Amino acid sequence: MRDKTYLAIGLVVFGALAAAVLAALAVTAATARAAVPGRAPAGGVVAAVASHASVGRAPELLSQTGLYRPDGSVDPRNRPFAPQYPLWTDGAAKSRWVRLPEGSKIDVSDVDAWRFPPGTTFWKEFSWEGRKVETRMVRVGAGGEVMFASYVWKEDQSDAVLAPEGGVPGVYGVAEGKRHSIPSVADCISCHQSSPSVALGFTALQLSDDRDPMAPHAVPVPEGGVTLRGLVEEGRLSPPRPELAVRPPRIRASDPVARAAMGYLSANCGHCHNTRGPLARLGFSFLHASGDSSSAEPVLVTAVASHGRYVVPGVPADSSYLIAPGAPNRSAVLYRMSSRRPSSQMPPVGTVLRDEEAAKLVREWIEHLRPTTASTALARVGGTSPPHESRTTV
């Protein structure tokens, strides 16, 4: 009888605990949803970052977003641009456009964290073998909130349809057994909210007129395309920043290979690995700082000859570095950008194929690095502590 009583009491207590846990989970889920203003219902990849009201739901069709005129041509108010260090997306050909509201200015008070006027819209089209597969849109709302939307192109290429909130897996085959997927809301936020500027390819360095001829996968600026000098001359920046036209931003490097390698890492890794985002706690940064021309590139100061949390497989922990001068096979950065295993690949989303050209470039750069390379760079710009003497262990 006593055992049955204890059992009954236990069941009651267990039930109460279970109810409490479920209630807590419900509160947590509600809080998480509230933390992403602009979270869309099940029908659309729409999210707003920053603490502002939602910008609402994206149009159902790409043709309704303002990218095209009724005849299907791109609206001339939408100007093309081409970042000098493009993001790698499994060999996709990309076209990009921006619409800045008439008479508006970009706030460049912080030259490395541009703030765009309400109504600014960016589009990026992805195609393989001449076939349009996806177009992404980023739109700034009246309160500074940001909408993300992804559109999947119809089979007949007549228009593109708003993708569901969770994205669309495997929409297009990019190699044998490998398929491109439309990103989810969480994927959009994870990259864009980590960056100082919401438009990853529309920054002072990316639009610089001093373009890197060795940048992997770069394309020429389209006719009539936006450049940094053009923005200065058109009075589109506030404050005016004439120095950006006179001395256009450039990766600070002693040779062309180093310039291209660090530029690639800045564009493809720096939007997450920087000193301003959630991963700043890791202690290293790949993001170029256009506003600080007196310092060596952050990757030299914080990652070269620095140990990281990730240990290259088969390498003793004390011999594994983020970037090991002269030793590509002991460099976690190269290993992870060359991997496409979910547990080790970098970047963790947005690509299923290794960027062979970039991996070869970064390998060559690391092979020619020496422990004194970063020290020399620091001395040249007036720094004091070479990274191999003050390593950041993360």
C-alpha positions as CSV (number, residue, x, y, z in Angstrom):
1,M,0.0,0.0,0.0
2,R,2.9,2.3,0.9
3,D,4.5,1.6,-2.4
4,K,1.4,2.6,-4.3
5,T,1.1,5.8,-2.3
6,Y,4.7,6.7,-3.1
7,L,4.1,5.9,-6.8
8,A,1.0,8.1,-6.9
9,I,2.9,11.0,-5.2
10,G,5.8,10.5,-7.7
11,L,3.5,10.7,-10.6
12,V,1.9,13.9,-9.4
13,V,5.3,15.5,-8.8
14,F,6.6,14.3,-12.2
15,G,3.5,15.7,-13.8
16,A,3.9,19.1,-12.1
17,L,7.6,19.2,-13.2
18,A,6.7,18.3,-16.7
19,A,4.1,21.0,-16.9
20,A,6.6,23.5,-15.5
21,V,9.2,22.5,-18.1
22,L,6.7,22.8,-20.9
23,A,5.5,26.2,-19.7
24,A,9.1,27.4,-19.5
25,L,9.8,26.1,-23.0
26,A,6.7,28.0,-24.3
27,V,7.9,31.2,-22.7
28,T,11.4,30.7,-24.2
29,A,9.9,30.1,-27.6
30,A,7.7,33.2,-27.4
31,T,10.7,35.2,-26.3
32,A,12.7,34.0,-29.1
33,R,10.0,34.8,-31.6
34,A,9.7,38.3,-30.1
35,A,13.5,38.8,-30.4
36,V,13.2,38.6,-34.2
37,P,11.0,41.5,-35.2
38,G,9.4,40.9,-38.6
39,R,9.3,37.1,-38.2
40,A,7.1,36.0,-41.0
41,P,4.2,33.5,-40.9
42,A,4.9,30.2,-42.5
43,G,4.7,31.6,-46.0
44,G,7.8,33.8,-46.4
45,V,11.5,34.2,-45.7
46,V,11.2,37.6,-43.9
47,A,13.0,38.8,-40.9
48,A,13.8,42.2,-39.4
49,V,17.0,42.6,-37.4
50,A,17.6,45.2,-34.7
51,S,15.0,46.3,-32.2
52,H,12.5,47.9,-34.4
53,A,8.9,47.2,-35.6
54,S,8.4,44.7,-38.4
55,V,8.5,46.0,-42.0
56,G,5.7,43.5,-42.8
57,R,5.5,40.7,-45.3
58,A,7.5,40.6,-48.5
59,P,5.6,40.5,-51.8
60,E,4.7,37.0,-53.1
61,L,6.5,37.5,-56.4
62,L,9.9,39.0,-57.2
63,S,8.2,41.0,-60.0
64,Q,6.3,42.9,-57.3
65,T,9.4,44.0,-55.3
66,G,10.4,46.9,-57.7
67,L,13.3,45.1,-59.3
68,Y,11.7,45.0,-62.8
69,R,9.7,47.2,-65.1
70,P,6.5,45.8,-66.6
71,D,8.4,44.7,-69.7
72,G,10.7,42.5,-67.6
73,S,13.8,44.7,-67.8
74,V,15.5,45.9,-64.7
75,D,14.2,49.2,-63.5
76,P,16.9,51.8,-64.2
77,R,16.5,53.2,-60.7
78,N,18.1,50.0,-59.6
79,R,21.8,50.4,-60.1
80,P,24.2,47.4,-60.6
81,F,27.3,47.0,-58.5
82,A,30.0,44.4,-58.1
83,P,32.0,43.9,-54.9
84,Q,35.6,43.4,-55.5
85,Y,35.8,40.4,-53.2
86,P,32.6,38.3,-53.9
87,L,31.2,35.8,-51.6
88,W,31.7,32.2,-52.8
89,T,28.4,30.3,-53.5
90,D,29.4,27.1,-55.2
91,G,30.4,28.8,-58.5
92,A,27.1,30.8,-58.9
93,A,27.1,33.7,-61.3
94,K,25.7,36.7,-59.5
95,S,24.1,40.0,-60.4
96,R,23.5,42.7,-57.9
97,W,21.4,45.9,-57.8
98,V,20.7,48.6,-55.2
99,R,18.0,51.2,-55.1
100,L,18.7,54.3,-52.9
101,P,15.7,56.5,-52.4
102,E,15.9,59.7,-54.4
103,G,17.8,62.5,-52.6
104,S,18.8,60.2,-49.7
105,K,22.3,59.7,-48.2
106,I,24.1,56.8,-46.6
107,D,25.2,57.5,-43.1
108,V,29.0,56.8,-43.1
109,S,29.8,58.4,-39.8
110,D,31.4,55.1,-39.1
111,V,33.1,54.2,-42.3
112,D,33.1,50.5,-41.5
113,A,29.4,50.4,-40.5
114,W,27.3,52.1,-43.1
115,R,23.7,52.9,-42.2
116,F,21.3,53.0,-45.1
117,P,18.3,55.3,-45.5
118,P,14.7,53.9,-45.2
119,G,13.6,52.4,-48.5
120,T,17.0,51.2,-49.6
121,T,16.7,47.9,-51.3
122,F,19.3,45.4,-52.4
123,W,18.8,42.4,-54.8
124,K,21.2,39.6,-55.5
125,E,20.5,37.1,-58.3
126,F,22.1,33.6,-58.4
127,S,22.4,31.6,-61.6
128,W,24.1,28.5,-62.8
129,E,24.8,27.8,-66.4
130,G,22.7,30.7,-67.5
131,R,19.7,29.6,-65.5
132,K,18.3,31.9,-62.7
133,V,17.7,29.9,-59.5
134,E,17.3,32.3,-56.7
135,T,17.1,36.1,-56.0
136,R,17.5,37.5,-52.5
137,M,16.2,40.9,-51.4
138,V,17.2,43.0,-48.4
139,R,15.1,46.1,-47.7
140,V,15.5,48.8,-45.0
141,G,12.3,49.9,-43.3
142,A,11.2,53.2,-42.0
143,G,12.6,52.6,-38.5
144,G,15.9,51.1,-39.6
145,E,14.6,47.5,-39.4
146,V,15.7,45.2,-42.2
147,M,13.6,42.7,-44.2
148,F,15.2,39.6,-45.8
149,A,13.4,37.7,-48.5
150,S,14.4,34.9,-50.8
151,Y,12.7,34.1,-54.1
152,V,12.8,30.8,-56.0
153,W,12.7,31.1,-59.8
154,K,9.9,29.2,-61.7
155,E,10.8,26.5,-64.1
156,D,9.8,28.7,-67.1
157,Q,12.0,31.6,-65.7
158,S,9.0,34.0,-66.0
159,D,9.1,35.1,-62.3
160,A,10.3,34.0,-58.9
161,V,8.1,33.0,-55.9
162,L,8.7,34.0,-52.2
163,A,10.3,31.0,-50.4
164,P,9.0,29.6,-47.2
165,E,10.4,30.7,-43.8
166,G,12.5,27.6,-43.4
167,G,14.1,27.9,-46.8
168,V,14.0,25.4,-49.6
169,P,16.5,22.5,-49.6
170,G,18.1,21.2,-52.7
171,V,16.6,23.4,-55.3
172,Y,19.3,23.0,-57.9
173,G,22.1,20.6,-58.6
174,V,25.5,22.3,-58.6
175,A,27.6,19.1,-58.8
176,E,27.1,15.4,-58.7
177,G,25.4,14.7,-55.4
178,K,25.5,18.4,-54.4
179,R,22.6,20.8,-54.5
180,H,22.1,24.5,-53.7
181,S,19.5,25.3,-51.0
182,I,17.6,28.5,-50.4
183,P,18.5,29.9,-47.0
184,S,16.2,30.1,-44.0
185,V,15.4,33.1,-41.9
186,A,18.0,31.9,-39.3
187,D,20.6,31.6,-42.0
188,C,20.0,35.2,-43.2
189,I,20.2,36.6,-39.7
190,S,23.3,34.6,-38.7
191,C,25.4,36.3,-41.4
192,H,23.9,39.7,-41.7
193,Q,23.4,40.5,-38.0
194,S,27.0,39.6,-37.2
195,S,28.4,42.2,-39.7
196,P,28.8,45.8,-38.8
197,S,26.9,46.7,-42.0
198,V,23.8,44.8,-43.2
199,A,24.9,44.9,-46.8
200,L,27.9,42.5,-46.9
201,G,29.0,43.4,-50.4
202,F,28.2,47.2,-50.3
203,T,31.0,48.6,-48.1
204,A,33.9,51.0,-48.6
205,L,36.4,48.3,-49.4
206,Q,34.0,46.3,-51.6
207,L,33.1,49.4,-53.7
208,S,36.7,50.8,-53.7
209,D,37.9,52.1,-57.0
210,D,41.4,50.6,-56.2
211,R,40.3,47.1,-57.2
212,D,42.3,43.9,-56.6
213,P,43.2,42.3,-60.0
214,M,43.8,39.0,-58.2
215,A,40.6,38.8,-56.2
216,P,39.0,35.3,-56.7
217,H,35.9,35.2,-58.8
218,A,35.7,39.0,-59.2
219,V,33.9,40.5,-62.2
220,P,34.3,44.0,-63.7
221,V,32.1,46.8,-62.5
222,P,29.0,46.8,-64.7
223,E,28.4,49.8,-67.0
224,G,26.8,52.5,-64.9
225,G,27.6,50.5,-61.7
226,V,28.0,52.0,-58.3
227,T,31.5,52.7,-57.1
228,L,32.9,54.4,-54.0
229,R,34.1,57.4,-56.0
230,G,30.7,57.7,-57.7
231,L,28.9,57.8,-54.3
232,V,31.3,60.6,-53.2
233,E,30.9,62.6,-56.3
234,E,27.1,62.2,-56.3
235,G,26.9,63.5,-52.8
236,R,25.4,60.2,-51.5
237,L,27.5,60.0,-48.4
238,S,27.0,61.8,-45.1
239,P,29.5,63.1,-44.0
240,P,30.9,63.6,-47.5
241,R,34.1,61.6,-47.0
242,P,36.1,63.0,-50.0
243,E,39.2,61.1,-48.7
244,L,37.6,57.8,-49.8
245,A,37.8,59.0,-53.4
246,V,41.4,60.4,-53.1
247,R,42.7,57.4,-51.1
248,P,40.3,54.5,-51.9
249,P,40.3,51.7,-49.3
250,R,42.7,48.8,-50.0
251,I,43.9,45.7,-48.2
252,R,47.2,46.6,-46.6
253,A,49.6,44.0,-47.9
254,S,53.2,43.8,-49.1
255,D,52.5,41.6,-52.1
256,P,49.7,40.8,-54.5
257,V,49.1,37.3,-53.1
258,A,48.8,38.5,-49.6
259,R,46.4,41.3,-50.7
260,A,44.1,38.9,-52.5
261,A,44.2,36.3,-49.7
262,M,43.4,38.7,-46.9
263,G,40.7,40.4,-49.1
264,Y,39.1,37.0,-49.7
265,L,39.1,36.2,-46.0
266,S,37.7,39.6,-45.1
267,A,34.8,39.2,-47.4
268,N,34.0,35.5,-46.9
269,C,34.8,35.2,-43.2
270,G,34.9,38.7,-41.8
271,H,31.2,39.4,-41.7
272,C,31.1,36.8,-38.8
273,H,34.6,36.9,-37.5
274,N,35.1,40.5,-36.5
275,T,35.5,42.6,-33.4
276,R,31.9,43.9,-33.4
277,G,29.7,40.9,-33.7
278,P,28.7,38.0,-31.5
279,L,31.9,36.1,-32.3
280,A,34.2,38.9,-31.1
281,R,34.7,36.9,-27.9
282,L,36.8,34.4,-29.9
283,G,39.5,37.0,-30.0
284,F,40.3,37.1,-33.7
285,S,39.1,39.1,-36.7
286,F,39.4,38.8,-40.5
287,L,37.4,42.0,-41.3
288,H,39.3,44.8,-43.0
289,A,38.9,48.2,-41.3
290,S,38.8,51.0,-43.8
291,G,38.6,53.5,-41.1
292,D,41.9,52.6,-39.6
293,S,44.6,52.9,-42.3
294,S,47.4,53.1,-39.7
295,S,47.2,49.5,-38.6
296,A,48.1,46.1,-40.1
297,E,45.2,44.0,-41.3
298,P,43.3,42.4,-38.4
299,V,44.0,38.9,-39.6
300,L,47.7,39.5,-39.3
301,V,47.4,40.8,-35.8
302,T,44.9,38.4,-34.4
303,A,45.1,35.1,-36.3
304,V,48.6,34.6,-37.6
305,A,50.6,32.4,-35.2
306,S,47.6,32.3,-32.8
307,H,46.1,29.1,-31.4
308,G,42.4,28.6,-31.8
309,R,39.8,26.4,-30.3
310,Y,39.7,24.1,-33.4
311,V,42.6,21.7,-33.6
312,V,43.5,20.5,-37.1
313,P,42.9,16.8,-37.2
314,G,46.2,14.8,-36.9
315,V,48.1,17.8,-35.6
316,P,49.2,18.1,-31.9
317,A,47.2,20.9,-30.2
318,D,50.3,22.9,-29.5
319,S,51.2,22.8,-33.2
320,S,47.8,23.8,-34.6
321,Y,47.2,27.5,-35.3
322,L,44.5,29.6,-36.9
323,I,47.1,30.5,-39.4
324,A,50.5,28.8,-39.0
325,P,53.2,30.8,-40.9
326,G,54.9,28.6,-43.5
327,A,52.7,25.6,-42.5
328,P,49.4,25.4,-44.4
329,N,48.7,21.9,-43.1
330,R,48.8,23.1,-39.5
331,S,46.5,26.1,-40.3
332,A,42.9,25.6,-39.1
333,V,41.6,28.4,-41.3
334,L,42.8,26.6,-44.5
335,Y,41.6,23.2,-43.2
336,R,38.1,24.5,-42.4
337,M,37.6,26.5,-45.6
338,S,38.7,23.4,-47.5
339,S,36.3,21.0,-45.7
340,R,32.7,20.4,-46.5
341,R,31.9,18.2,-43.5
342,P,29.1,19.8,-41.5
343,S,31.2,19.5,-38.3
344,S,34.2,21.4,-39.7
345,Q,33.4,23.4,-42.8
346,M,33.6,27.2,-42.9
347,P,31.5,29.1,-43.7
348,P,29.0,26.7,-42.0
349,V,26.1,27.7,-44.4
350,G,25.6,28.8,-47.9
351,T,28.0,26.5,-49.7
352,V,28.4,22.8,-50.4
353,L,31.4,22.9,-52.7
354,R,35.0,23.8,-51.7
355,D,36.3,27.0,-53.3
356,E,39.4,25.4,-55.0
357,E,40.7,28.7,-56.3
358,A,40.5,30.5,-53.0
359,A,42.0,27.5,-51.1
360,K,45.0,27.5,-53.5
361,L,45.4,31.2,-53.0
362,V,45.3,31.1,-49.2
363,R,47.6,28.1,-49.1
364,E,50.2,30.0,-51.2
365,W,49.9,33.0,-48.9
366,I,50.4,30.9,-45.8
367,E,53.4,29.1,-47.4
368,H,55.2,32.4,-47.8
369,L,54.3,33.7,-44.4
370,R,57.0,33.8,-41.8
371,P,56.8,34.4,-38.0
372,T,58.2,37.8,-38.6
373,T,55.7,38.8,-41.4
374,A,53.1,40.2,-39.1
375,S,55.7,41.8,-36.9
376,T,57.2,43.6,-39.9
377,A,53.7,44.8,-40.9
378,L,53.1,46.2,-37.5
379,A,56.4,48.0,-37.4
380,R,55.7,49.5,-40.8
381,V,52.5,51.1,-39.5
382,G,53.7,52.0,-36.1
383,G,52.4,49.0,-34.1
384,T,54.1,47.6,-31.1
385,S,53.2,43.9,-30.4
386,P,53.8,41.3,-33.1
387,P,51.1,38.5,-32.9
388,H,53.6,35.7,-32.5
389,E,54.7,37.4,-29.2
390,S,51.2,38.2,-27.9
391,R,49.1,35.3,-29.2
392,T,45.4,35.2,-28.6
393,T,44.3,31.8,-27.5
394,V,40.7,31.2,-28.2
